[in-house]
Amino acid sequence: MPAPRPLILVADDDDFAREDIGDALALQSYRLAFAKTAQEALEKTRMESPDLVILDLVFPDCDDLALLRQVKALPNAPEVVMVSGNTDEYGLIVEAIKLGAFDYVRKPYSLQELLNRVEKALHLRSLKVSQSQLVRELRSHFGLDGLLGESPAMKQVRGTLQRLADFEGCVLIRGDSGTGKELAARTLHYASKRANKPFVVVNCAAIPETLTESILFGHRKGAFTGAVDSAQGKFELAADGTVFLDEIGDMPLRQQAALLRVLEYRHFTPVGDTRERECLARFVFATNRDLKQAVREGAFREDLYHRINVSNILLPSLSTRPEDIPELVEHYSARLCSEMGRSPVLVSKTVLKVFAHYDWPGNVRELRNVLEAAIMLMEKSDQELTPEHLPADILVVQSSDEPQYTQIERNEKELIVEVLCKHRGNQTKAAEALGFHRNTLGRKIRYYSISIGEKGGQG
């Protein structure tokens, strides 16, 4: 179904003006509403939510610009094109633009001039609606519900993010690789009042030391060899949005001093420039390093550590919250199937058991990658993800509380694990390859506490 044509409210106390404008807009198939008093215009704007209001600059029943202020203060406020009939009203027109009016036309005007203003205002309105829709989708995708898990640790993380959403101070997110530090930072941004502003990511570990200040602060043309054009830095691009500095613990000491100055004084100077820029962005940092230890070792400035560690969030490793694995598996398997254009698959209980015993050194990122690889191996007709689809190093899970073995026994265990991996847990084929009877292999598996996630023992 095609989208409805934009609704335009024509608000003017002059009957002839309303009629002329209405006739011109009707030819363009716009939907129309009319108001001849300020009170009527405000009520219709509230009730009918027009996309655009063509508004006379002065109404007999209200003070100058009072109606414009009230209209622009409404939720989902429309665009406004002012109509002015007095050449002495230039000061009011300037003030109207400052209050949010898109543009103005001065009487007497040509209808084509008015239609041009209307078309441009509606185009801007369309862009704003699209942006609002995008922000809603991003908030849904990166909202607090996007940080999955009902474990106490994850509930605490979501609660902390909610409390810090509109906090203006620095936030430090700590956690091992793969725990979702960038997701947490995006969640913080899209839960805040800066949600419709830029979210700029900087990976401090990936920036060459000689280019750090140029990338962060920007540079003027000719500031250094290779600077053939001027360029904005990340801080300027972020405007009044959020800057996410990932792997902050890997930033070189010299650049740490420059960053500290920005955080302290809220100004920065592009390389090769003399004019300072104001920094309006909010800063969120992340690290998988122990910054306190880095401070003791002289690898991280103590004053910068205290400046960025105003509030901090610790993301738990997946191995510490195994009760969240089923929910994560359900979420990622559904998303991956959708991305691959295939029907959703059921993940077997045996797979979930294997996952529960694995220690996930790569955390949630590794879990997603394992699921992606497994689903890619499945036939289109397969409806259940089973252990035979899993990578070998996930399939064979060793017990962490194993007894002390002799060197010969450790060698034998490693050989059995290797052969089981090669045959994807099929004990019959593994026994043949090892030269064991099937029952002998079974006894050794139990003796060495090797847990095998596999469908059946007979292959």
C-alpha positions as a printed Julia matrix, in Angstrom:
459×3 Matrix{Float64}:
  0.0     0.0    0.0
  1.5     3.38  -1.01
  2.24    5.86   1.76
 -0.4     8.61   2.19
  0.35   11.99   0.68
  1.74   14.55   3.15
 -0.78   16.53   5.18
 -0.35   20.31   5.06
 -2.09   22.72   7.43
 -2.65   26.21   6.0
 -2.98   28.65   8.92
 -3.78   32.25   7.93
 -6.4    34.72   9.16
 -6.81   36.01   5.58
 -9.6    34.07   3.84
 -8.29   34.86   0.35
 -4.75   33.77   1.25
 -5.98   30.43   2.6
 -8.05   29.84  -0.53
 -5.21   30.68  -2.96
 -2.7    28.52  -1.14
 -5.23   25.7   -0.83
 -5.98   25.73  -4.55
 -2.29   25.6   -5.46
 -1.55   22.73  -3.06
 -4.64   20.79  -4.12
 -3.24   20.62  -7.66
 -0.23   18.76  -6.2
 -2.55   16.21  -4.54
 -1.48   17.13  -1.02
 -3.93   16.46   1.78
 -5.04   19.76   3.28
 -6.36   21.24   6.51
 -7.15   24.88   7.25
 -7.16   27.2   10.27
 -8.01   30.9   10.48
 -7.04   31.57  14.12
 -3.99   30.77  16.19
 -6.06   28.65  18.6
 -7.58   26.63  15.76
 -4.14   26.14  14.18
 -2.66   24.82  17.42
 -5.57   22.44  18.04
 -5.45   21.02  14.5
 -1.69   20.57  14.74
 -2.16   18.62  17.96
 -5.03   16.51  16.69
 -4.1    15.88  13.04
 -0.25   15.85  13.19
  0.4    17.56   9.85
  3.76   17.15   8.11
  3.94   20.85   7.31
  2.29   24.03   8.58
  2.17   27.1    6.35
  1.89   29.74   9.04
  1.14   33.44   8.88
  3.72   35.38  10.82
  1.17   37.43  12.79
 -2.25   36.41  14.17
 -4.68   38.84  15.85
 -5.42   36.36  18.66
 -1.83   35.72  19.86
  1.47   37.45  20.44
  4.11   37.51  17.72
  5.74   34.07  17.24
  3.85   32.59  20.21
  2.07   30.1   17.92
  5.34   29.07  16.27
  6.87   28.38  19.68
  3.87   26.24  20.68
  3.84   24.31  17.4
  7.59   23.52  17.5
  7.3    22.44  21.14
  4.84   19.65  20.25
  5.99   16.02  20.05
  6.86   15.1   16.46
  6.63   18.79  15.55
  5.92   19.53  11.86
  8.06   21.61   9.55
  6.9    25.24   9.35
  7.05   27.69   6.43
  6.28   31.24   7.55
  4.32   33.7    5.45
  5.17   37.37   5.98
  3.18   40.33   4.64
  5.11   43.25   6.1
  8.52   44.42   4.95
  9.22   45.72   8.47
  9.02   42.22   9.98
 12.58   41.15   9.08
 13.59   40.89  12.75
 10.62   38.6   13.44
 11.51   36.43  10.46
 15.09   35.99  11.71
 13.77   35.06  15.16
 11.3    32.61  13.57
 14.13   30.8   11.8
 16.03   30.59  15.1
 12.91   29.07  16.7
 12.82   26.29  14.13
 10.88   27.55  11.12
 12.22   25.96   7.94
 11.87   29.0    5.71
  9.62   31.93   4.87
  7.97   33.59   1.85
  7.1    37.26   1.7
  3.8    38.54   0.36
  3.11   39.09  -2.44
  4.65   35.8   -3.57
  4.3    33.62  -6.63
  2.6    30.3   -6.06
  5.58   28.56  -7.68
  7.88   30.15  -5.11
  5.63   28.85  -2.34
  5.47   25.36  -3.88
  9.28   25.25  -4.05
  9.49   26.05  -0.31
  6.84   23.43   0.44
  8.66   20.73  -1.55
 11.98   21.43   0.22
 10.34   21.49   3.66
  8.58   18.17   3.01
 11.83   16.63   1.8
 13.47   17.64   5.08
 10.49   16.22   6.95
 10.89   12.92   5.11
 14.58   12.76   6.05
 13.77   13.43   9.71
 11.07   10.73   9.73
 13.52    8.26   8.17
 16.15    9.18  10.75
 13.66    8.73  13.59
 12.71    5.32  12.22
 16.37    4.35  11.98
 16.99    5.45  15.57
 14.0     3.38  16.72
 15.35    0.34  14.88
 18.83    0.88  16.31
 17.39    1.29  19.79
 15.49   -1.98  19.3
 18.61   -3.74  18.0
 21.05   -2.26  20.51
 18.59   -1.73  23.35
 18.99   -3.15  26.81
 17.11   -6.27  25.7
 19.89   -6.86  23.15
 22.25   -7.76  26.0
 20.88  -11.24  26.45
 20.91  -13.32  29.58
 18.95  -13.66  32.79
 21.93  -14.51  34.96
 22.43  -12.18  37.94
 25.59  -10.79  36.32
 23.8    -9.76  33.1
 20.85   -8.3   34.99
 23.33   -6.16  36.9
 25.0    -5.04  33.65
 21.67   -3.98  32.13
 20.71   -2.14  35.3
 24.0    -0.26  35.35
 23.69    0.71  31.69
 20.18    2.0   32.29
 21.37    4.18  35.16
 24.32    5.51  33.16
 22.42    6.15  29.9
 22.19    9.93  30.34
 25.24   10.22  32.58
 27.62   12.73  31.01
 30.82   11.52  32.64
 33.26    8.99  31.17
 32.35    5.3   31.29
 34.9     2.48  31.22
 33.7    -0.93  30.03
 35.92   -3.84  31.08
 35.81   -7.45  29.97
 37.61  -10.21  28.1
 37.66  -10.27  24.3
 34.34  -11.35  22.85
 32.19  -10.41  25.86
 30.39   -7.65  23.93
 32.05   -4.42  25.01
 31.16   -2.56  21.81
 27.57   -3.84  22.02
 27.39   -2.48  25.58
 28.75    0.88  24.4
 26.21    1.08  21.58
 23.47    0.12  24.0
 24.56    2.96  26.27
 24.47    5.39  23.34
 21.06    4.36  21.96
 19.5     4.37  25.41
 20.64    7.96  25.92
 19.36   11.34  24.77
 22.19   11.32  22.2
 20.62    8.38  20.33
 20.01   10.37  17.14
 23.57   11.71  17.17
 26.67   10.0   15.71
 28.24    6.96  17.37
 31.92    6.95  16.37
 34.16    3.94  17.03
 37.94    4.2   17.38
 40.04    1.05  17.81
 43.12    2.34  19.59
 45.02   -0.89  18.95
 44.63   -0.56  15.17
 45.94    3.01  14.78
 49.63    3.56  13.91
 51.24    5.66  16.64
 52.31    8.36  14.18
 48.74    8.82  12.94
 46.85    8.75  16.25
 46.49   12.51  16.67
 45.57   13.0   13.02
 42.85   10.35  13.21
 41.45   11.64  16.51
 41.81   15.4   15.98
 41.96   15.74  12.19
 44.58   17.64  10.21
 45.09   20.57   7.85
 46.23   20.11   4.28
 50.03   19.92   4.17
 50.38   19.33   7.92
 52.61   16.31   7.21
 53.85   14.25   4.3
 50.85   12.65   2.62
 48.29   15.14   3.95
 47.12   16.16   0.48
 43.75   17.37   1.83
 42.38   18.58   5.13
 40.43   15.95   7.05
 38.11   15.93  10.04
 39.12   13.79  12.99
 36.93   11.33  14.87
 36.19   13.8   17.66
 34.89   16.39  15.19
 32.87   13.81  13.27
 31.21   12.7   16.51
 29.91   16.24  17.11
 27.65   15.99  20.17
 27.23   12.24  19.88
 29.35    9.48  21.45
 33.0     8.54  20.91
 33.78    4.91  21.75
 37.52    4.36  22.28
 38.02    0.6   22.19
 41.22   -1.05  23.49
 42.17    2.17  25.29
 44.89    0.27  27.14
 46.84    0.01  23.87
 47.04    3.76  23.27
 50.69    5.0   23.27
 51.73    7.18  26.23
 52.31   10.32  24.13
 48.78   10.17  22.74
 47.4     9.43  26.21
 48.63   12.87  27.28
 46.84   14.51  24.31
 43.62   12.63  25.09
 43.78   13.64  28.75
 43.96   17.29  27.73
 40.82   16.92  25.6
 38.96   15.27  28.47
 40.06   17.98  30.89
 39.51   21.1   28.75
 37.03   19.89  26.14
 39.01   21.39  23.26
 41.33   19.96  20.62
 43.41   21.34  17.77
 43.75   19.55  14.41
 47.31   18.72  13.4
 48.84   21.67  11.56
 46.05   24.05  12.61
 46.06   26.9   15.12
 42.35   27.18  15.84
 40.89   25.06  18.62
 37.66   23.1   18.18
 35.22   22.46  21.0
 34.65   18.82  21.9
 30.99   18.15  22.7
 30.99   14.36  22.53
 30.46   11.9   25.33
 33.3     9.4   25.86
 32.99    5.67  26.46
 36.1     3.5   26.78
 36.72   -0.24  26.71
 39.62   -2.52  27.53
 40.43   -6.17  28.11
 43.61   -5.23  29.97
 44.15   -4.67  33.67
 44.72   -0.91  33.58
 45.76   -0.76  37.23
 48.57   -3.17  36.47
 49.43   -1.15  33.34
 49.68    1.96  35.54
 52.04    0.15  37.92
 54.17   -0.95  34.95
 54.3     2.59  33.57
 52.42    1.64  30.39
 49.33    3.73  31.19
 49.1     7.2   32.72
 47.67    7.19  36.23
 45.96   10.56  35.78
 44.25    9.35  32.58
 43.17    6.14  34.31
 41.38    8.09  37.03
 39.87   10.43  34.43
 38.3     7.67  32.31
 37.33    5.44  35.22
 34.57    7.72  36.51
 32.05    4.9   36.18
 32.86    1.39  35.04
 31.04   -1.73  33.93
 32.45   -5.26  34.05
 31.1    -7.63  31.39
 31.17  -11.23  32.65
 32.84  -14.01  30.7
 30.48  -16.56  29.17
 32.05  -19.36  31.21
 30.81  -17.65  34.4
 27.18  -17.61  33.22
 26.46  -20.95  31.5
 22.76  -20.55  32.34
 22.6   -17.86  29.63
 23.87  -20.16  26.85
 20.46  -21.59  25.78
 19.01  -18.09  25.3
 22.09  -16.93  23.38
 21.99  -20.05  21.19
 18.31  -19.52  20.4
 18.89  -15.85  19.56
 21.94  -16.3   17.35
 20.72  -19.44  15.57
 17.5   -17.64  14.6
 19.39  -14.56  13.38
 21.96  -16.6   11.46
 19.28  -18.69   9.76
 17.51  -15.51   8.72
 20.75  -14.03   7.35
 21.44  -17.24   5.42
 17.91  -17.35   4.02
 17.01  -20.7    5.53
 14.29  -21.92   7.86
 14.99  -21.78  11.61
 16.69  -24.87  13.05
 16.26  -26.61  16.36
 19.43  -26.98  18.42
 19.56  -30.41  20.03
 19.83  -30.91  23.77
 23.08  -32.79  23.21
 24.61  -29.72  21.58
 23.47  -27.55  24.48
 25.08  -30.03  26.87
 28.35  -29.86  24.92
 28.19  -26.06  24.97
 27.57  -26.06  28.73
 30.81  -28.0   29.33
 32.97  -25.93  26.99
 34.86  -23.01  28.59
 34.39  -20.51  25.68
 37.71  -18.63  25.74
 36.36  -16.41  22.95
 33.13  -15.76  24.88
 29.91  -14.78  23.09
 31.76  -13.95  19.86
 33.13  -17.5   19.74
 29.68  -18.96  20.45
 28.21  -17.03  17.52
 31.05  -18.11  15.21
 30.64  -21.76  16.19
 26.92  -21.6   15.47
 27.53  -19.9   12.14
 30.03  -22.56  11.07
 27.68  -25.35  12.22
 24.64  -23.97  10.39
 26.7   -23.56   7.23
 27.55  -27.29   7.36
 23.9   -28.3    7.62
 21.96  -29.51   4.62
 18.99  -27.41   3.6
 16.74  -30.3    4.59
 18.24  -30.58   8.1
 15.94  -29.23  10.78
 18.06  -29.97  13.85
 21.6   -28.89  14.66
 23.36  -31.91  16.15
 26.91  -32.58  17.39
 27.99  -33.9   13.99
 27.76  -30.3   12.72
 30.1   -28.93  15.41
 33.84  -28.25  15.04
 36.04  -30.96  16.48
 37.59  -28.8   19.2
 34.11  -28.04  20.53
 32.89  -31.59  20.16
 35.44  -33.2   22.47
 35.31  -31.58  25.89
 37.76  -32.66  28.54
 36.94  -32.68  32.22
 38.67  -29.92  34.21
 39.04  -32.03  37.36
 40.91  -34.93  35.74
 43.27  -37.02  37.9
 47.04  -36.97  37.52
 48.14  -39.33  34.74
 51.54  -40.74  33.91
 53.31  -39.38  30.84
 52.41  -42.53  28.9
 48.75  -42.13  29.9
 48.75  -38.42  28.94
 50.19  -39.31  25.54
 47.56  -42.01  25.05
 44.77  -39.65  26.07
 45.97  -36.97  23.66
 46.08  -39.55  20.85
 42.53  -40.74  21.63
 41.24  -37.17  21.71
 42.96  -36.4   18.4
 41.51  -39.46  16.66
 38.03  -38.82  18.09
 38.2   -35.28  16.78
 39.28  -36.53  13.36
 36.29  -38.87  13.22
 33.92  -36.29  14.75
 33.2   -38.39  17.83
 32.38  -41.61  15.98
 33.73  -44.22  18.42
 33.5   -47.13  15.99
 35.69  -45.45  13.38
 38.03  -44.09  16.05
 38.49  -47.57  17.57
 39.33  -49.0   14.13
 41.88  -46.24  13.52
 43.48  -46.8   16.94
 43.48  -50.6   16.63
 41.25  -50.97  19.73
 38.17  -53.03  20.23
 35.08  -50.78  20.44
 34.57  -51.73  24.12
 38.22  -51.06  24.95
 37.94  -47.56  23.55
 34.81  -47.03  25.61
 36.63  -48.0   28.82
 39.54  -45.69  28.03
 37.14  -42.79  27.31
 35.59  -43.29  30.74
 38.96  -43.69  32.44
 40.36  -40.5   30.92
 37.09  -38.59  31.59
 36.7   -37.62  27.92
 33.22  -36.21  27.31
 32.06  -36.67  23.73
 29.09  -34.91  22.28
 27.99  -37.31  19.55
 24.71  -38.68  18.3
 25.42  -42.33  18.63
 28.3   -44.59  19.36
 27.97  -46.89  16.36
 28.29  -44.36  13.54
